[in-house]
């Protein structure tokens, strides 16, 4: 393995570069939660970023990061 460790390093670096180069998605691409009340039955007793993360997972099969979900919720609220 001593000669092949650099392959792993290259793969990790390439993956990181691709992830950082991907532009953030627009808030319009996600379930609009701006009109919901946080911590209520309509948001399944979750915060708005939490509810958005859950709905995105159910609809698209991906988990948003907490900072990304907060950014999207803030953008949705600003666009109301």
Secondary structure, DSSP 8 states (H G I E B T S, - for coil): -TTTHHHHHHHHHHHHHHHHHS----GGGS---TTS-TTSGGGTTS-HHHHHHHHHHHHHS----HHHHHHHHHHHHHT-
